[in-house]
């Protein structure tokens, strides 16, 4: 006997999964961004948005802090910072 894990399609938007995040989160420095969109493409949660240089951001309500975006950035314009850091 198994219970369904997802009650209805598309319900992930109702669940703010960022509360599961590691103790790190991405910080978009927005200095050397070339708008290659690699961060957008690799994010497993689809929580990165932006279209032009220096406009990319992450929705921390859904970000898990995996660091893939920082790892794939060719300009090192994304760094992983401790949760709660404001600078």
C-alpha positions as CSV (number, residue, x, y, z in Angstrom):
1,X,0.0,0.0,0.0
2,X,1.5,3.3,-1.1
3,X,0.3,6.9,-0.6
4,X,0.6,9.4,-3.4
5,X,3.5,11.8,-2.9
6,X,2.0,14.6,-5.0
7,X,-1.6,15.3,-4.5
8,X,-2.1,17.2,-7.8
9,X,0.0,18.3,-10.8
10,X,1.7,21.6,-10.5
11,X,1.5,21.7,-6.7
12,X,5.2,22.4,-6.3
13,X,4.5,26.1,-6.7
14,X,2.4,26.0,-3.5
15,X,5.3,24.4,-1.5
16,X,8.1,26.8,-0.8
17,X,10.9,24.3,-0.9
18,X,13.7,26.8,-0.2
19,X,13.3,26.0,3.5
20,X,15.3,22.8,2.7
21,X,18.2,24.9,1.5
22,X,21.8,24.1,2.7
23,X,23.5,26.8,4.8
24,X,24.6,28.5,1.5
25,X,22.8,30.5,-1.1
26,X,23.8,32.0,-4.4
27,X,24.7,35.7,-4.6
28,X,24.6,37.2,-8.0
29,X,27.3,39.8,-8.1
30,X,26.0,41.4,-11.3
31,X,29.4,42.8,-12.3
32,X,30.7,40.6,-15.1
33,X,27.5,38.9,-16.2
34,X,27.4,38.2,-20.0
35,X,23.8,36.9,-20.0
36,X,24.9,33.5,-21.2
37,X,21.9,32.0,-19.2
38,X,23.9,28.9,-18.2
39,X,22.8,29.5,-14.6
40,X,19.2,29.6,-15.7
41,X,19.5,26.4,-17.8
42,X,21.3,24.3,-15.1
43,X,19.1,25.2,-12.1
44,X,17.3,22.0,-11.1
45,X,14.5,24.0,-9.4
46,X,14.0,26.6,-12.2
47,X,14.2,29.4,-9.7
48,X,16.6,31.7,-11.6
49,X,15.2,34.4,-13.8
50,X,16.6,37.3,-15.8
51,X,17.1,38.1,-19.5
52,X,19.8,40.8,-19.8
53,X,23.2,41.4,-18.4
54,X,23.2,41.9,-14.6
55,X,19.5,41.1,-14.2
56,X,19.7,37.5,-13.1
57,X,18.3,36.6,-9.6
58,X,17.3,33.5,-7.7
59,X,13.9,33.0,-6.0
60,X,15.1,31.9,-2.6
61,X,11.6,30.5,-1.8
62,X,12.6,27.6,-4.1
63,X,16.5,27.6,-4.2
64,X,18.1,24.6,-2.5
65,X,21.6,26.0,-2.4
66,X,23.1,23.3,-4.6
67,X,25.7,25.7,-6.1
68,X,25.3,24.5,-9.7
69,X,24.7,28.0,-10.9
70,X,27.9,29.3,-9.3
71,X,29.8,26.3,-10.6
72,X,28.7,26.8,-14.2
73,X,29.1,30.6,-14.4
74,X,32.0,31.3,-16.9
75,X,32.6,34.7,-15.4
76,X,32.5,33.7,-11.7
77,X,29.8,36.3,-11.3
78,X,27.8,34.1,-8.8
79,X,29.2,33.1,-5.5
80,X,27.8,30.9,-2.7
81,X,27.5,32.8,0.5
82,X,26.3,31.8,4.0
83,X,22.6,32.0,4.6
84,X,21.6,35.3,6.1
85,X,24.6,37.3,4.7
86,X,23.4,40.7,3.5
87,X,26.5,42.1,1.8
